[in-house]
Amino acid sequence: MIDDHESIIEGLRAFLSMSQTVEVVAGAATVANLLAITDDLDLAVLDLRLGDGSTPADNIAALDSAGIATLVYTSGDEPYLVRQAAAAGTLGVVRKSAPRDEVRRAVETAAAGDAVPTMDWAAALDSDPAFVDLPPRLRDVLELYASGGSGTHVARVTGLSVETVNEYVERIRRKYHDAHRDAPTKTDLYKRAVEDGWLPMPRRDGS
């Protein structure tokens, strides 16, 4: 179990104590911390938002590299992060508010290597009009610009002209406007990039 709230880890351990097929081997606040304990695991139950600012995609990729499947266990209604997790290869998504028997069945199913279809997962994948899916070039510009880079800096890093960078930034703003998530300032663009998983969340210590 990977969650930066110890009570969540202990709650899941209690949920699974009656399972005949799975056992909670370890709990940690980050993927790196878990892998430092052990990589001899069938499944990691992963919170979408962790205090180290990591993204679901990066976390699932790191676990997959260690041969560990992933089931997302989340309390928030964050379809953009669910989309990111689904694209990265999670076996499913289960809410922390789900009845404990449902959570137990989901973990047992995922630990056996099977997908865990849920309504939350399907809804996030099939209909999320607020999610802004940017092509790679626009995403590169957004990440650099929203992180504080000037148009000149972004142009130098990407090899684009300053005029093209400015055009791309305006195109990104229009996409967010069309999704009813206006981003008229650089700070707003940074918030949208974090929300959609294009940039990591700031660490809780402010770094």
C-alpha positions in Angstrom: 0.0 0.0 0.0 1.4 3.4 -1.0 -0.3 6.3 0.8 1.1 9.2 2.8 -1.6 8.7 5.5 -0.7 5.9 7.9 -4.3 5.5 8.9 -5.3 4.7 5.3 -2.6 2.0 5.2 -3.7 0.5 8.5 -7.4 0.7 7.4 -6.6 -1.3 4.3 -4.6 -3.8 6.3 -7.7 -4.3 8.5 -10.0 -4.7 5.4 -7.8 -7.4 4.1 -7.1 -9.2 7.3 -10.0 -11.7 6.5 -8.9 -12.3 2.9 -7.9 -15.8 2.1 -5.8 -14.9 -1.0 -4.0 -11.6 -0.3 -1.8 -10.1 2.5 -0.6 -6.6 3.0 3.2 -7.0 3.1 4.3 -3.4 3.5 3.1 0.2 3.5 5.0 3.4 2.5 4.4 7.0 1.7 6.1 6.9 -1.7 6.9 4.4 -4.4 10.6 4.8 -3.8 10.1 4.1 -0.1 8.1 0.9 -0.8 10.6 -0.4 -3.3 13.4 0.2 -0.8 11.5 -2.1 1.6 10.7 -4.8 -1.0 10.0 -5.4 -4.7 8.8 -8.9 -4.2 5.1 -8.0 -4.6 2.2 -8.9 -6.8 0.3 -5.7 -6.4 0.7 -2.1 -5.2 -2.4 -0.3 -4.0 -1.6 3.3 -4.9 -3.1 6.6 -3.9 -3.4 9.1 -6.8 -1.9 12.1 -5.0 1.2 11.7 -2.9 3.0 14.3 -0.8 6.2 13.9 -2.9 4.6 15.5 -5.9 4.9 12.4 -8.1 2.4 11.7 -10.8 0.3 8.6 -11.2 2.0 7.8 -14.5 5.5 8.0 -13.1 4.5 5.9 -10.1 2.8 3.2 -12.1 5.8 3.1 -14.5 8.2 2.6 -11.7 6.1 -0.2 -10.2 5.7 -1.8 -13.6 9.5 -1.8 -14.1 9.7 -3.8 -10.8 7.1 -6.3 -12.1 4.4 -5.0 -9.8 0.8 -4.4 -10.9 -1.1 -1.4 -9.6 -4.6 -0.8 -8.3 -5.5 2.9 -7.7 -7.2 3.6 -4.3 -8.4 7.2 -4.1 -10.7 9.5 -2.2 -10.8 12.4 -4.6 -13.0 13.0 -7.7 -10.1 13.6 -10.0 -10.9 12.2 -13.5 -7.8 13.7 -15.1 -5.6 11.8 -12.7 -7.7 8.6 -13.2 -7.2 9.0 -17.0 -3.4 9.3 -16.4 -3.4 6.2 -14.3 -5.5 4.3 -16.8 -3.2 5.3 -19.7 -0.2 4.1 -17.6 -1.7 0.7 -17.1 -3.4 0.5 -13.7 -5.7 -2.5 -13.3 -8.5 -0.4 -11.9 -9.7 2.3 -9.6 -11.5 1.9 -6.3 -12.7 4.6 -4.0 -11.6 4.8 -0.3 -15.3 5.4 0.5 -16.4 2.0 -1.0 -17.7 -0.7 1.3 -14.8 -2.7 2.7 -16.1 -5.9 1.0 -15.9 -4.1 -2.3 -12.4 -2.9 -1.6 -11.4 -6.4 -0.6 -12.8 -8.0 -3.7 -11.1 -5.3 -5.9 -7.7 -6.0 -4.3 -8.1 -9.7 -4.6 -9.1 -9.4 -8.3 -6.2 -7.1 -9.1 -3.7 -9.3 -7.2 -4.7 -12.2 -9.4 -3.8 -10.1 -12.4 -7.3 -9.2 -13.6 -8.8 -5.8 -14.4 -11.1 -4.3 -11.9 -13.9 -2.4 -13.8 -15.8 0.1 -11.7 -18.2 2.9 -12.5 -15.8 5.5 -11.4 -13.1 4.2 -13.7 -15.5 3.9 -16.7 -17.0 7.4 -16.1 -13.5 9.0 -16.0 -12.4 7.3 -19.2 -15.6 7.7 -21.2 -16.8 11.2 -20.3 -14.5 13.8 -18.9 -15.3 17.0 -20.8 -13.1 19.1 -18.4 -9.9 17.1 -19.2 -7.7 18.9 -21.8 -5.7 16.3 -23.7 -2.8 18.2 -25.2 -0.6 16.9 -28.1 3.1 16.4 -27.1 4.4 19.7 -28.5 1.7 21.8 -26.8 2.4 19.8 -23.6 6.1 20.6 -23.8 5.4 24.3 -24.2 2.8 24.3 -21.3 5.2 22.5 -18.9 8.1 24.9 -19.6 6.0 28.1 -19.7 3.7 27.3 -16.7 6.8 26.4 -14.7 8.0 30.0 -15.0 9.9 30.0 -18.3 9.6 33.1 -20.5 8.6 32.8 -24.1 12.3 33.3 -25.1 13.4 30.5 -22.7 10.7 28.1 -24.0 11.7 28.9 -27.6 15.4 28.2 -26.8 14.7 24.9 -25.1 12.2 23.6 -27.7 13.8 25.0 -30.8 10.7 26.9 -31.7 10.4 30.6 -32.6 9.2 33.0 -29.9 6.2 33.7 -32.1 5.3 30.0 -32.4 5.6 29.6 -28.6 3.3 32.6 -28.1 0.8 31.1 -30.6 1.0 27.7 -28.8 0.3 29.3 -25.4 -2.7 31.1 -26.8 -3.9 27.8 -28.3 -3.6 26.1 -24.9 -5.5 28.9 -23.3 -8.3 28.5 -25.9 -8.5 24.8 -25.1 -8.9 25.4 -21.4 -11.5 28.1 -22.1 -13.5 25.7 -24.3 -13.3 23.2 -21.4 -14.7 26.0 -19.0 -11.5 26.0 -17.1 -10.2 29.5 -18.1 -6.4 30.1 -17.6 -5.8 33.8 -18.4 -2.6 34.1 -16.3 0.6 32.0 -16.1 -0.4 31.0 -12.5 -3.7 29.7 -13.8 -1.9 27.7 -16.5 0.4 26.2 -13.8 -2.7 25.2 -11.8 -4.3 23.6 -14.8 -1.1 21.7 -15.7 -0.9 20.3 -12.2 -4.6 19.4 -12.2 -4.2 17.5 -15.5 -1.1 15.7 -14.4 1.2 17.5 -16.9 3.2 18.9 -14.0 3.9 17.4 -10.6 2.1 18.7 -7.5 4.2 21.0 -5.4 5.6 19.3 -2.4 4.0 20.0 0.9 7.1 21.7 2.2 6.7 24.3 -0.6 9.5 23.0 -2.8 
